[in-house]
């Protein structure tokens, strides 16, 4: 693994130009789903009920799969178009979403403000010292988005990234033909010639089979964390002592492919990332060895990993390179308490792997 990483780092150092290798005339990424403003509070401890915690500092940032991924890609310096789809409210927070999109040159023609709803927001309580976070979420306009206003024939994007399933009330609703409205939307994107990617919110429920599984038949790239993958596929990927069960992880990836994912399953976790292709090829990548003081918050790490992976997939990179880029972008995200504040241009982001080095091994790969 170390020798593989060394070769990849050398390759990335020599070729940081984001040039597409495929002949696909489609270009760019369209992100749809949750548009959220995060209110991040750094607290000394998460309190028991009726007890007090001290807010030491607070900041505001982006939230939601499309918002985070698109801003991450913009800050990495990609040279392909970025576009937004979904709903916000006609309010101050909605104005801030549009302003962020303008700043990062994200096309907003499919992002619609609603006068009769409010922009979604989340109070993110992040514990100082360990980065663990707890979310208090207001769904707002995201709950009303059906995707019916999204005409894929008018988009030239190569990839449509949708997230988060389980947190989009209207799209999570039933559809007589496709199972869910989200599945129908993904099928429409594929029919128009786009590759599709999905992400899921982590929640403690039994809704995964009914909402996530129908969508997977219309997904090219399924990118989940180990909790979401385990709940969807029916495997416990963490052992009782908290250790990653790499055998169960492999089985979960295989099950997700059996549910219908067309090309690729990627599962990410604090220790790194794993990918399995439709052909049965497996790829592992350890995360970087970061000192505890480096980690300011983990709220955006999953979306940052996803952004790095989608960057490589869009550019036609080999999967090992995609995964290494993904763990570097995730590491950059960890340096800031907001979801996207820690992301730097690609060259500086990849340099983190030289400075901190990937962990030697994930155990059983």
N, C-alpha and C positions, 0 to 999 in steps of 0.2 A: 504493500500500500504506500509506504513512504517513497519508494523509488518511482511508483506511478505518479504520485503527487509532485515529485521533483520534476519529472518530465513535463507534466502539465503546466507547472508554474513557469518553466523555461519557455514553453510554447506560448503561454499567455503573455509573457513578458515581451516576446518577439512580435506578437500579432494582437494588438489591442484595438485594431480597426474593426468596427462592427459591420463587417460586410457579409451579406447573405450569400450562402453557397447554392441555394436552390434556384430553380428557374421559375418558381411560382410567381405569377404576375401580381398576386395579392401581397400586400405589405402593411405591416403595422399591427397594433393590438387594440381591440375594442374591449373595454372593461365595463361590465354591467352588474348591478346589484345594490349593495348597501353603501350609501353615502352618509358618513357619520362625522361629526366633530367630537373629538375626544377631549375631555377635561381631565387632565392627569394630575392627581394629587400624590405627592410623595409623603408617606406616613411612617411614623416610627414603628408601629406595630398594628396588625389588624386586630381590632378589639372584640372581645366577647360582647354579647348583647347587653345593653344598658351600661357599657363601659366606654371610656374615652380613649381616642387616639389623637395624636398631634399631627397636623399637617405642616410639614417642614418647608415645603415649596410646592408650587403648582405651575402648570404650563398647559398650553392648548395645542392640539395637533390633529392630523388626519386620522380617520378611522374607517373601517370597512374594506372588504377585499378589493374592489376596483379602485377606490381612492388611494389606498396604500400602494398597491402594485403599480399603478400608473405614475404616481409621484416618485416612487423608487426608481422606476425605469428612466424617468426624465432626469433625475439627479445622477444616475449612472452615466448619462450622456448618450443614450441610444440615438441612432440616426433614422429610426423608422417612426411613422406617425402613431400618435396615441389619441384615443377617443373615449369619451365617457357616455354611459347610458344609465338611466334611472330617474328617480325623483328626489327633489329636495323641497323644502317649504319656501314660500315667499316671505322670508324673514332675514334677520341679521346673520344667522348661522348659514343660511342658504347663500347669502351674498358672499360669505367667506369661502364657501366651497367653490363658487364661480371664480372668485379672485385667485384662489390657489390654482385652479385650472388654467386661468389666463397666464399666471406667472410661469407655469411649467409647460405652456404651449400644448395643452390638452384640449382637443376639439370637443365642444359641448353641445353640438347640434341635437344629440339624442338625450341630453340631460334636461329634464323639464321641471320648472318650479310650479308648485301647486299652491293656490291661494287658500285652499280650505284645509291645509295640513301644515305641520311644522317639520323643520329639518331634524333628523334624528341626531341624538347625542348620547354619549356614554360618559359617566363618571368612572374613571379608572383609578382605583386605589392601589398604589404600588408601594410595597414594603421596602424601606431602605435597607440595604445590606444583602438581600437575597433576590430582589427583583420580582418576587411573586406578586401577581396582581389579581384583583377582584373587580368585576364589572357590574355597574348598575346602569342598565340600558333603557333608553326611551326610543321606541321603534319609529315613530313619526311617519314621514312620507314614504319611507322604504316599504312599509307594510302594504301600500296601495299599488305598487308597481307590478303590472302584469306582463310587461314587455310587448304588449299589443302595438305600441307606438314605434317599435323598433323594426325598421325595414332593412333587412340584411342585404338586399339587392342594391341599396344605396350606400353601402359601406364597402370600402376596398381593403378592409383589414384582413390579415392572414389568420389571426387567432381571436376568438371570442372567449373571454374569461369571465365566468359567472360565479358570484359568491356574495353572501354565504347562503347555501342551502340550509334550511331549518331556521333562518332568520329573515325570510322574505315571505310574509304571510300569504299574499295573493299568489305568488309563484309556487309556494308550497302546497297550494290548494289542489284538489282533485281534477283530473281531466279524464273523460270517458275513454279516449283512444290511447293516450300516452301515459296515463297513470297520474301525472302531475302536470301543472302548467309549465313548470321549469323544464320538464322533459320535452314538452312540445316546443318550447322556445329554443332549446338546444338542437332539436331535430331540424327546425327551420334554419338555424345557422349552418348546419352541415349541408342541408339541401342547397343553400346558396353558395357553397364552396369554401366556407370557413372551417378551420380546425377549432375544436371546442375544448375548453378546460374548465374544471369546476373546483371549488373549495367549499368547505363545510364548517359551520361553527361548532365548537366543542360545547356540548351540553349533556347533562346527566338525564337521559330520557330513553324511551323505547321507540322513538319516532324515526330512527335512521332507516330501518328496513322499508317503511312505508313511503318515505319522502326521498331519501338519497338513492336507493336502489333503482327505482324506475328511470332516473335521470342517466344512470351509468350506461345504458344502452345507446345513448346519443353523445357520448363523451370520448374524445380522442386522448386527452391527457387528464388523468385523475390525480390531483395533488392534495394529499391529506396529511394531518399529523397522526401519530400512532394511536391516540385516543379515538379520533374520528374513524380511522381505518378499522380499528378493532371493533368498535360498536356497529359499524356498517356490515362488516364481514362475519361478526360473531366469534371473535377470538380475543383472548386476554393477552395483550402484547407486553404488559408489565407483570413480572412475577411478584409474589407477596412481599419480597424485600425491596421492591422498586427496580430491580435490574431488568434491562431490556431482554425480552425473550425473542431472540433472532429467528428461531424456528417458527414460532407463532406469527412473527412478522412476515416471514416468507409465505406462510399459508394464507394470511390475510390478503397479501398482494395478489396471490393466485386466485383467491375467491373473488376479488374485485374485478379481475379480468374475466372470470367466468360469468359475472353479472352483466358483462357486455362492453366494458371499456375497450376501445378499438385498438389502441396502440401502446399505451404506457401507463403504469401506475408508479407514482413516486410517493413514498412515505417519509416524512421528516420528523425528527425528534431531537431533544437537546444533544444527544451523542453524535448526531450526524444525519445522514440521509441514505435511503435505499430505493433503487429503481428496478422494476421488472418489466420487460417488454412482452408484447404479444407472442414473440418467438421463444420466450422462456429464458432470455438472457438476464442475469442479475448483475447489478452494479452497487457497490457500497462506497460511501465517503464519510470519513470521520469529521466531526466538527473541529474548530480550532481550539487550541489550549489557551483559553483566556484567563487572566488573573481575576480574582473576585472583584477587585476594585474597579475593573474595567466595565463591569456590567451595571448599567444605570437603570435598566428596565427591559422587560421581555415582551411588552405588549405588541410590537410589530414584527417580531422575529419570524413568525410563520409566513406572513405575507412577504417579507423580505426574501426569505428562502424561495418562495414561489416566484417572485419577480426575477431572481437570478436564474432559476430553472427555465422560466418562459423566455427569457432573453436568449439562452442557449438554444432552446427548441426553435424559436423563431429564426435564428441564424443558421440552423442546421448543424450545430456542433455535435461532436460525439458525446455520449451520455456522461462519461466520466468527467469531461470538461464542464458539462452543465451542472453536475452535482458539486464540483469544487467551487465553481462560481457562486452557486446557491449558498453554500455554507459561509463563503466570504461575505456575501451581502447580508446574511443573517447576523454574522458577527458584527458588521458595521452597525446594524440596527440596534444591537444590544448596548451600544455606547451612549444612547440617549433615552430618556424616559418616554418620549413620544414615539409614535410608530415609524415615522420617516425622518426624524431630525438627524439621525446619525449617518444617513447614507451620503457617501461621497462619490466623486467620479470613479469610473471603473478602475482606472489605473491605481488610485489610492486604495480602493476597496480590495483589489486582488493582492496588493502589497501586504495586507494583513496576514496572509498565509505564509509569507516570508518571515514576518515578525513573530507570529505566535505559533505557527506550525500546527498542522492537523494532529489529532490524537493518533498514537501508533496503530490502534486496531479497535474494531468494534466487537471483537471477541470470537465469533464463529464464522466470519466470512471467508 
